[in-house]
Amino acid sequence: MTYCVGMLVDEGLVFLSDTRTNAGVDHVSTSRKMVVFEDPGERVLVLLVAGNLAITQATLQVLTEPQEAGRPTLWTVPSMVEAARLVGEAVREVHRRDSEALTSFGVEFNCSFILGGQLRGQSMRLFQIYAAGNFIETSSMNPYFQIGESKYGKPIIDRVLTPATPLDEAAKCALISMDSTLRSNLSVGLPLDLLVYECDSLRVTRYATLDQSNEYFQMIHSTWGERLRQVFGEIPDPVWSDAAHVPRRSRGDDPVLPIVPRSPLDGHGVQGGQARPAQTLAQVQPSAPHADSRGPDTPPG
Amino acid sequence: MTYCVGMLVDEGLVFLSDTRTNAGVDHVSTSRKMVVFEDPGERVLVLLVAGNLAITQATLQVLTEPQEAGRPTLWTVPSMVEAARLVGEAVREVHRRDSEALTSFGVEFNCSFILGGQLRGQSMRLFQIYAAGNFIETSSMNPYFQIGESKYGKPIIDRVLTPATPLDEAAKCALISMDSTLRSNLSVGLPLDLLVYECDSLRVTRYATLDQSNEYFQMIHSTWGERLRQVFGEIPDPVWSDAAHVPRRSRGDDPVLPIVPRSPLDGHGVQGGQARPAQTLAQVQPSAPHADSRGPDTPPG
C-alpha cells in the first residue's frame, strides 16, 4: 500500500518512505515514493506520494516537465504555500485527463501527497495534499503527517514527537514507526528512503536508502522489539481479589448485561459442583513485578 | 467503532471489549459488547460483537430467545464448533430479515463476532465469525482475534503473545493493546469489560468492568507510555557519515530517482555557495546513547 511520514520539528524536517508497490499479492514490485527538488542555497522541496502509482507518477510528470515561459514551477514558486497549490493543480490536471477513463474501469482516483521544504529567507513548511488538490498544513500541536498505511505506526509518533524533538530523535521515531508498519502490513516494504533536512541549510545534507543490510535499521528492528518485551514484562500483572458482586443477569433484566446464567427454561439447568467465588479487578493495587528474570522492580502504581 | 480482542493461551482465554457506540460524532453512547453464557460446571461461552449495533443486538436476540423444543441453543450445542455455526445461523437469520431494508437505506450489513469458550470434557476453542455467517478458528501460530478498530492495538500483541504466555500476562497485553487503541480512535471508549477464563474451570471466575477509576488500568495507561518514551530515549540516535555518493539525477535518468537537481533549463540555476558534503547512514555503527538523562548505555548494535 505505502507508508510515508513527514515531520516538522524546530531543528528541521524528516521524510521517510517505503518502496513497495503492488497490483495484487502476486504482482509486487519496487518504486520510489520520494522525490526531492534541490536548488542548493535557494530551496529544497521534498514530495512523498501514496496511492495509485499511475496517478502519482502522472502527477510527478506534470510537475517535472518543462513549462512555458512565465508558468510557475516548483523551481520558481515564491513560497511553500504556492508550491503546495502547484502540486494540487498538477493532481487536478491528472484528474481532468484520466478520471473518466479510470471510473469506467472501476478504479478509484486514489492518491495523497506530503510536501515539505524551505525556500531561502522563509520558514520551513509541511503540507498534506489530497486527491482533490486541496491541502492542510502542520502546526505545533500536530507536527507530522502520514499517508498510506498509517495506523500501525501512529501510536509511537503520538507518544514521543513534539516540535522540540531533536532532529535525529525525530528520524529515529520515524524509523520505529516504519518498523511497526513493516511488521504488520505486507504491502509496505524495504528499501526505505530517509531524508533529514537541517533547518536553513537549503541543501540536501543527510539522505540514505535503508535496506536489509543497513546496520542502523536492523538495530532498530531487533532492539525496539526486545525492549518492548522487556518493558512489558516489568509492568505488573493484574491481581484479582474476591468480588462482592460479579454482575449476573436474571430473566427480565437488561439483555445486554454481560452474564447470561442458565435457567431451567433453557433446558437442563442443574448447577454442577461448588462455585468458586468470582473475582474482579475493581479495587486492586497492582502487584509487585515478578522476581524472576524480568528486570528491576517498579514501584507500585 | 469498537475494539474487541479474544486470546487463547494454554492457561485459558482472555476477552476484552470497549463500550462506546456512536451514530456520528454528535451521538455517542455506551453499550456492552460482551455477552457471557455460563452454565457453571458445564460450559462457558463468551461472545464479543462489533459493527452495526442494531444488527449485533438482533443477532443476540435470536441467540437468547427461547427456542422450540429440539432446536439447538448455545446451552445445548454439543461442541464449540456447533456453537460457532449457531451464531453464524443467527446472523444469517438477521440478514434474511433485515438486509433488504438496510440496503434501501444505503446501510451496509456490517458486523463481526468473536466466540470463545469451553464445554465440559472438551478443549477451549476460539473463533471469529463473519457477517456472512462463516468463521475461522485460532491456531498456535495465530492465537488471537481482533474485531473493530484493530490496527493500533495489533503490534504489541504480535510482539508478545504466544500460546505459552501466562494468562495474566495475556490479560495485560490485551489491556495495553486497548490502551493504544483508545488513544488513537475516539470511537473506542471506556468502560471496558475484561473476562479472564481459566482453563477447565467451566465457570466465570475473573471478570471486571474497568473505568477511569480503575487503578490497574490507570497504571497501565500512564506507565506504558512513560516506559516507551524511556526505551525510545535509550535507543541510539542515527549517526551520519560523509557519503561517497548521494544519488542525484541528471536529465535523462530514471525520473523516479529521488533527487532532482536544478538545471539552467529550469530557469536561473546558479548554485549558491560551497556545498557541504552530503551525508548518509549507509555503513554506520549506531552511536553510544547520550550520557544525559536517558538511562543506561546500550551496547553498540
Interface residues (C-beta under 8 A of the other chain):
Chain A: S31 R32 M34 V35 V36 F37 E38 D39 P40 G41 E42 Q57 L60 Q61 T64 P66 T73 W75 T76 K151 Y152 K154 P155 I156 D158 R159 V160 P166 D168 E169 A171 K172 C173 L175 I176 S180 R183 S184 D193 L194 L195 V196 S201 L202 R203 V204 T205 R206 Y207 A208 T209 L210 N214 E215 Y216 Q218 M219 I220 S222 T223 W224 G225 R227 L228 R229 Q230 V231 F232 G233 E234 I235 P236 D237 P238 V239 W240 A243 V246 P247 P255 V256 L257 P258 I259 V260 P261 R262 L265 D266 G267 G269 Q271 G272 G273 A275 R276 P277 A278 Q279 T280 L281 A282 Q283 V284 Q285 P286 T298 G301
Chain B: S31 R32 M34 V35 V36 F37 E38 D39 P40 G41 E42 Q57 L60 Q61 T64 P66 T73 W75 T76 K151 Y152 K154 P155 I156 D158 R159 V160 P166 D168 E169 A171 K172 C173 L175 I176 S180 R183 S184 D193 L194 L195 V196 S201 L202 R203 V204 T205 R206 Y207 A208 T209 L210 N214 E215 Y216 Q218 M219 I220 S222 T223 W224 G225 R227 L228 R229 Q230 V231 F232 G233 E234 I235 P236 D237 P238 V239 W240 A243 V246 P247 P255 V256 L257 P258 I259 V260 P261 R262 L265 D266 G267 G269 Q271 G272 G273 A275 R276 P277 A278 Q279 T280 L281 A282 Q283 V284 Q285 P286 T298 G301
